[in-house]
Amino acid sequence: MKKKQILISQKFREIREKNKLNFSEMGRNLDISHTAVIKIENGEAMPALPTLFKLWQIFGVNPVEIVSLYEPKNTNSGEQIQENP
């Protein structure tokens, strides 16, 4: 796992725990599955940009702070989590 991905995973978990949310509650707030939340926190996936903007809108997290942690896109990198339809 890359350093920046670890930082994003840690930040995501920090936000969830600070707001006393379980995986399902966090997923509902962000319109993603609880499994997606787990994958993001474990560094197995990266949150999509719409999810980052929901973090900003709901939890007051500056999206620039998290977007600056992103690595340039590599086609061989881990999967990205898409929003629920």
HELIX and SHEET records of a PDB file:
HELIX    1   1 LYS A    3  LYS A   18  1                                  16    
HELIX    2   2 PHE A   23  LEU A   30  1                                   8    
HELIX    3   3 HIS A   34  GLU A   41  1                                   8    
HELIX    4   4 LEU A   49  PHE A   59  1                                  11    
HELIX    5   5 PRO A   63  VAL A   67  1                                   5    
SHEET    1   A 2 ALA A  45  PRO A  47  0                                        
SHEET    2   A 2 GLU A  79  ILE A  81  1                                        
END                                                                             
